[in-house]
Amino acid sequence: GCPKQVNTTKDSGYDEFSQSQIVLSFGMIDKATAEWQSWAKDAKFGLLRSKATDNTASDADAGGGESAVQTAVKAFRNTLGRLGDASEGNEVALQPVVCTALVAKLAQVLSIKIGDIQPTRSAIQYGMDSLIAIEVRSWARYAFQIDLPINDLTNPYSIQDLAARVSRMIV
């Protein structure tokens, strides 16, 4: 047979035989009805959830201030500078600051409010996948000056356990 003629409107790039589909009228999550919308709790729809609930985790303050991630990284660097030499006690002192920075970064990349992330749960429970793990790993290289294995990010460790591992790598 003969291949199908592709009808496109001039300059639109529309291809009516394309395999991709467009979802229209996919409503935002309404706080009043979110409990009965099963898809509203799915991590894949985090962006929709964040837009509906005014996510401030990744945005700078209205006055042009720092993001939560930038603030957490500065706090980490200040703490590291105060501690000075490497010792086991420093690892324990760094862990809460590292945990705060990790929570802020995860909130940013997963489009979740910082307050909605519990450090006792793992990042994969919030929707962490290998692509997001690569982004967090690149950030950790900048923020903590370490080479964090992707497996550490995608394993079911709690965020607190991950912060402890990162703290050991730093010290």
Summary of the structure (lengths in Angstrom):
residues: 171
radius of gyration: 21.0
end to end distance: 67.9
largest distance: 75.1
contacts: 428
relative contact order: 0.12
helix: 56%
strand: 1%
